[in-house]
Every structure is written in C-alpha cells, then in structure tokens.
Amino acid sequence: MVHGPLTALMLLEAASMHRPDASFKDFEYRARNPLFVDQPVLIKGAWEGKDKVQVWAESGTSGVVGMTGQITLHI
C-alpha cells in the first residue's frame, strides 16, 4: 500500500506544479480507500475560484478514489 502522507504530498506537489508562484495557506485531506504500490496512481484536481482547488488521487486501474483534499492558496 502507498503511505497516506506520501499521497497527500503528491496532491500538494501536483498543485504546485500548476501554480508555482502560489503559496499554500491551508490543506485538508482525507484518506478514502487504499492505493497500491503496484498500480498507477492518477492525481487530479479542479479549481474552485481563484484561491481553492479540490484534489484527489485515484487508482489508475480501477478508478477508485484513494484520497481527497482541498488546498487554499494565499492570493
């Protein structure tokens, strides 16, 4: 299984790659289902306005969401 805090870090890193100039104000995350090392993991996100982004990690083989999160940015 993939370590939960590592998955959370991947969510943050993906957001920072899309907005390298932004700084994080708050980050909340919740593990939903296990993700496994031998399967691909897809990191996805959707912006909500200028300062929030919903992020999630899902199994690339089954589509099961392993972790969800919300990032608030300093704007």
C-alpha positions in Angstrom: 0.0 0.0 0.0 1.0 3.6 -0.6 1.7 5.6 2.6 -1.1 8.1 3.2 1.1 11.1 3.9 3.1 10.4 0.7 -0.2 10.5 -1.3 -1.0 13.8 0.4 2.4 15.2 -0.6 1.7 14.1 -4.2 -1.5 16.1 -4.1 0.4 19.2 -3.0 3.2 18.8 -5.5 0.8 18.5 -8.4 -1.0 21.7 -7.4 2.4 23.5 -7.0 3.4 22.4 -10.5 0.3 24.1 -11.9 0.7 27.2 -9.9 4.4 27.5 -9.0 4.0 31.2 -7.9 1.3 30.4 -5.3 1.9 29.7 -1.6 -0.3 27.4 0.4 -2.5 28.8 3.1 -4.3 25.6 4.2 -4.5 22.0 3.2 -7.1 19.4 4.4 -7.1 15.8 3.2 -8.8 12.6 3.9 -7.9 9.0 3.0 -10.8 7.2 1.4 -9.5 3.9 0.1 -6.1 2.2 -0.1 -3.9 2.8 -3.1 -1.4 0.1 -4.0 2.2 0.4 -5.0 2.0 -2.0 -8.0 -0.8 0.1 -9.6 -0.6 3.5 -11.3 -2.0 6.5 -9.3 -3.6 9.4 -11.1 -3.5 12.8 -9.4 -6.4 15.1 -10.4 -7.8 18.4 -9.4 -10.4 21.1 -10.1 -10.1 24.8 -9.3 -12.8 26.4 -7.3 -12.4 30.1 -7.8 -9.0 31.8 -7.5 -7.9 30.5 -4.1 -9.2 26.9 -3.7 -8.5 23.7 -5.5 -10.1 20.3 -4.9 -7.6 17.5 -5.4 -7.8 13.7 -5.4 -5.8 10.6 -6.1 -7.3 7.6 -7.7 -6.2 4.2 -8.8 -5.2 4.2 -12.5 -6.5 0.7 -12.9 -9.8 0.7 -11.0 -10.7 4.4 -10.8 -11.2 4.1 -7.0 -10.5 7.4 -5.2 -7.9 6.8 -2.5 -7.6 10.3 -1.1 -9.4 13.7 -1.4 -8.2 17.1 -0.4 -8.8 20.8 -0.5 -6.0 23.3 -0.9 -6.5 27.0 -0.1 -3.9 29.4 -1.6 -2.6 32.8 -0.4 -3.8 35.2 -3.1 
